[in-house]
Amino acid sequence: QVQLVESGGGLVQAGDSLRLSCAASGGTFSRYSMGWFRQGPGKEREFVAAISWSSRSTYYSDSVKGRFTISRSNAENTVYLQIASLKPEDTAVYYCAKYGTTFFEPTRRVPDYDYWGQGTQVTVSS
């Protein structure tokens, strides 16, 4: 059973930076791709970023490209999301998720991820 625990969220001002972390346990972390998603108030959960199991490939939504950076440490079983130049529209609960198939490139689709963390709240004030 895989467990994912996010941390690093908080209340920040527009223009600030944050680093979110997601610690994984209970599986072979290095075998699967990981993703970050977010869900704003009254909105559906949306793709933010993903990274392949090998770290060779990263993917971003258009709305965060250039401001968000996803990375991982297979030695520490952790995936990170570095967020720069935060905007009020980035306010959301941020979730990390494990891609459902080992050694596959990640997709942007919520149903393709089989384990999710509990989420960490990011609130950006203007």
Solvent accessible surface area in square Angstrom, and as a share of the most:
residue,aa,sasa,rsa
1,Q,166,0.74
2,V,17,0.10
3,Q,115,0.51
4,L,10,0.05
5,V,88,0.50
6,E,7,0.03
7,S,59,0.38
8,G,37,0.35
9,G,29,0.27
10,G,30,0.29
11,L,133,0.66
12,V,22,0.12
13,Q,123,0.55
14,A,48,0.37
15,G,53,0.51
16,D,59,0.31
17,S,64,0.41
18,L,30,0.15
19,R,133,0.49
20,L,0,0.00
21,S,25,0.16
22,C,0,0.00
23,A,53,0.41
24,A,9,0.07
25,S,56,0.36
26,G,57,0.54
27,G,34,0.33
28,T,64,0.37
29,F,4,0.02
30,S,48,0.31
31,R,120,0.44
32,Y,6,0.02
33,S,0,0.00
34,M,0,0.00
35,G,0,0.00
36,W,0,0.00
37,F,0,0.00
38,R,16,0.06
39,Q,62,0.28
40,G,11,0.10
41,P,109,0.69
42,G,92,0.88
43,K,125,0.53
44,E,151,0.68
45,R,75,0.27
46,E,75,0.34
47,F,19,0.08
48,V,1,0.00
49,A,0,0.00
50,A,1,0.00
51,I,3,0.02
52,S,0,0.00
53,W,63,0.22
54,S,43,0.28
55,S,51,0.33
56,R,220,0.80
57,S,31,0.20
58,T,61,0.35
59,Y,66,0.25
60,Y,34,0.13
61,S,18,0.12
62,D,125,0.65
63,S,68,0.44
64,V,0,0.00
65,K,122,0.52
66,G,80,0.77
67,R,36,0.13
68,F,5,0.02
69,T,76,0.44
70,I,5,0.02
71,S,49,0.31
72,R,26,0.09
73,S,28,0.18
74,N,56,0.29
75,A,104,0.80
76,E,113,0.51
77,N,53,0.27
78,T,14,0.08
79,V,0,0.00
80,Y,30,0.11
81,L,0,0.00
82,Q,72,0.32
83,I,0,0.00
84,A,38,0.29
85,S,59,0.38
86,L,3,0.01
87,K,83,0.35
88,P,56,0.35
89,E,111,0.50
90,D,0,0.00
91,T,30,0.18
92,A,3,0.02
93,V,41,0.23
94,Y,0,0.00
95,Y,31,0.12
96,C,0,0.00
97,A,0,0.00
98,K,19,0.08
99,Y,17,0.06
100,G,36,0.35
101,T,62,0.36
102,T,64,0.37
103,F,109,0.45
104,F,118,0.49
105,E,76,0.34
106,P,11,0.07
107,T,46,0.27
108,R,121,0.44
109,R,135,0.49
110,V,54,0.31
111,P,103,0.65
112,D,35,0.18
113,Y,8,0.03
114,D,72,0.37
115,Y,66,0.25
116,W,70,0.24
117,G,10,0.10
118,Q,113,0.50
119,G,12,0.11
120,T,17,0.10
121,Q,88,0.39
122,V,0,0.00
123,T,46,0.27
124,V,8,0.05
125,S,45,0.29
126,S,130,0.84
